[in-house]
């Protein structure tokens, strides 16, 4: 089963208001770790969501995350293309269609 499929199923069965991704623990030794506040992998993307009418969403993304697309699906959005996407649709919107 693909990683996006697994994340979709996780999102689908999450209770409401639990879309925030837990950040995995750092795997590097403490002496080689970079201060977490100095690196920010979070991003904002334009979205279409007919339920909330949001036009953009901020996605938390840690250095240990496999893919920004997986974080988006976990949060309830799917990008329109895998490379250099500029838009994401909410999974609720897609389910309604």
C-alpha positions as YAML, in Angstrom:
chain: A
units: angstrom
residues:
- id: 1
  name: UNK
  ca: [0.00, 0.00, 0.00]
- id: 2
  name: UNK
  ca: [1.39, 3.41, -0.94]
- id: 3
  name: UNK
  ca: [2.36, 6.02, 1.63]
- id: 4
  name: UNK
  ca: [-0.30, 8.48, 0.42]
- id: 5
  name: UNK
  ca: [-2.97, 5.78, 0.67]
- id: 6
  name: UNK
  ca: [-1.93, 5.01, 4.25]
- id: 7
  name: UNK
  ca: [-2.06, 8.69, 5.16]
- id: 8
  name: UNK
  ca: [-5.48, 9.09, 3.53]
- id: 9
  name: UNK
  ca: [-6.82, 6.18, 5.58]
- id: 10
  name: UNK
  ca: [-5.27, 7.66, 8.73]
- id: 11
  name: UNK
  ca: [-6.87, 11.04, 7.97]
- id: 12
  name: UNK
  ca: [-10.21, 9.41, 7.17]
- id: 13
  name: UNK
  ca: [-10.38, 7.68, 10.54]
- id: 14
  name: UNK
  ca: [-9.04, 10.48, 12.75]
- id: 15
  name: UNK
  ca: [-11.46, 12.08, 15.17]
- id: 16
  name: UNK
  ca: [-12.34, 15.71, 14.25]
- id: 17
  name: UNK
  ca: [-9.80, 18.45, 15.08]
- id: 18
  name: UNK
  ca: [-6.76, 16.13, 15.21]
- id: 19
  name: UNK
  ca: [-5.16, 17.02, 11.91]
- id: 20
  name: UNK
  ca: [-1.89, 18.23, 13.46]
- id: 21
  name: UNK
  ca: [0.96, 15.86, 12.66]
- id: 22
  name: UNK
  ca: [3.01, 14.68, 15.62]
- id: 23
  name: UNK
  ca: [6.66, 15.43, 15.03]
- id: 24
  name: UNK
  ca: [8.87, 12.33, 15.28]
- id: 25
  name: UNK
  ca: [11.78, 12.40, 17.74]
- id: 26
  name: UNK
  ca: [15.16, 13.42, 16.41]
- id: 27
  name: UNK
  ca: [17.38, 10.49, 15.49]
- id: 28
  name: UNK
  ca: [20.69, 12.40, 15.57]
- id: 29
  name: UNK
  ca: [22.93, 12.43, 18.65]
- id: 30
  name: UNK
  ca: [22.46, 15.53, 20.79]
- id: 31
  name: UNK
  ca: [25.93, 16.95, 20.04]
- id: 32
  name: UNK
  ca: [25.30, 16.94, 16.25]
- id: 33
  name: UNK
  ca: [21.72, 18.19, 16.34]
- id: 34
  name: UNK
  ca: [20.90, 21.54, 14.81]
- id: 35
  name: UNK
  ca: [18.72, 23.73, 16.96]
- id: 36
  name: UNK
  ca: [15.12, 22.87, 15.85]
- id: 37
  name: UNK
  ca: [14.12, 26.53, 15.82]
- id: 38
  name: UNK
  ca: [16.85, 27.34, 13.28]
- id: 39
  name: UNK
  ca: [15.42, 25.08, 10.57]
- id: 40
  name: UNK
  ca: [11.83, 25.46, 9.44]
- id: 41
  name: UNK
  ca: [10.37, 23.02, 6.93]
- id: 42
  name: UNK
  ca: [6.79, 24.24, 7.34]
- id: 43
  name: UNK
  ca: [5.05, 25.63, 4.27]
- id: 44
  name: UNK
  ca: [1.89, 27.36, 3.16]
- id: 45
  name: UNK
  ca: [-0.04, 26.39, 0.05]
- id: 46
  name: UNK
  ca: [-3.14, 27.67, -1.74]
- id: 47
  name: UNK
  ca: [-6.18, 25.43, -1.29]
- id: 48
  name: UNK
  ca: [-9.76, 24.92, -2.37]
- id: 49
  name: UNK
  ca: [-12.00, 23.89, 0.49]
- id: 50
  name: UNK
  ca: [-15.74, 24.36, 0.02]
- id: 51
  name: UNK
  ca: [-16.45, 23.53, 3.68]
- id: 52
  name: UNK
  ca: [-14.18, 26.06, 5.40]
- id: 53
  name: UNK
  ca: [-13.74, 28.45, 2.45]
- id: 54
  name: UNK
  ca: [-10.04, 28.67, 3.32]
- id: 55
  name: UNK
  ca: [-7.83, 29.89, 0.50]
- id: 56
  name: UNK
  ca: [-4.51, 28.81, 2.01]
- id: 57
  name: UNK
  ca: [-3.30, 26.43, 4.68]
- id: 58
  name: UNK
  ca: [-0.12, 26.25, 6.76]
- id: 59
  name: UNK
  ca: [1.36, 22.74, 6.93]
- id: 60
  name: UNK
  ca: [3.80, 21.59, 9.59]
- id: 61
  name: UNK
  ca: [6.64, 19.60, 8.06]
- id: 62
  name: UNK
  ca: [9.59, 18.26, 10.02]
- id: 63
  name: UNK
  ca: [12.99, 17.28, 8.66]
- id: 64
  name: UNK
  ca: [12.16, 13.62, 9.39]
- id: 65
  name: UNK
  ca: [8.94, 13.67, 7.35]
- id: 66
  name: UNK
  ca: [8.99, 11.51, 4.23]
- id: 67
  name: UNK
  ca: [7.27, 14.00, 1.94]
- id: 68
  name: UNK
  ca: [5.37, 17.28, 2.02]
- id: 69
  name: UNK
  ca: [2.59, 15.51, 0.09]
- id: 70
  name: UNK
  ca: [2.19, 12.99, 2.91]
- id: 71
  name: UNK
  ca: [1.90, 15.81, 5.44]
- id: 72
  name: UNK
  ca: [-0.73, 17.47, 3.24]
- id: 73
  name: UNK
  ca: [-2.81, 14.30, 3.00]
- id: 74
  name: UNK
  ca: [-2.52, 13.81, 6.76]
- id: 75
  name: UNK
  ca: [-3.87, 17.33, 7.18]
- id: 76
  name: UNK
  ca: [-6.72, 16.66, 4.74]
- id: 77
  name: UNK
  ca: [-5.46, 18.06, 1.43]
- id: 78
  name: UNK
  ca: [-4.23, 16.62, -1.87]
- id: 79
  name: UNK
  ca: [-2.00, 18.56, -4.24]
- id: 80
  name: UNK
  ca: [-2.88, 18.88, -7.91]
- id: 81
  name: UNK
  ca: [0.50, 17.59, -9.12]
- id: 82
  name: UNK
  ca: [3.47, 15.84, -7.49]
- id: 83
  name: UNK
  ca: [6.14, 18.29, -8.73]
- id: 84
  name: UNK
  ca: [5.96, 22.03, -8.03]
- id: 85
  name: UNK
  ca: [2.24, 22.14, -7.25]
- id: 86
  name: UNK
  ca: [0.60, 25.48, -6.66]
- id: 87
  name: UNK
  ca: [-2.80, 24.29, -5.40]
- id: 88
  name: UNK
  ca: [-4.33, 21.61, -3.17]
- id: 89
  name: UNK
  ca: [-7.92, 20.42, -2.80]
- id: 90
  name: UNK
  ca: [-9.41, 19.42, 0.52]
- id: 91
  name: UNK
  ca: [-10.17, 15.71, 0.72]
- id: 92
  name: UNK
  ca: [-13.69, 16.58, 1.93]
- id: 93
  name: UNK
  ca: [-14.25, 18.60, -1.23]
- id: 94
  name: UNK
  ca: [-13.04, 15.70, -3.36]
- id: 95
  name: UNK
  ca: [-15.27, 13.25, -1.47]
- id: 96
  name: UNK
  ca: [-18.29, 15.45, -2.13]
- id: 97
  name: UNK
  ca: [-17.57, 15.46, -5.84]
...
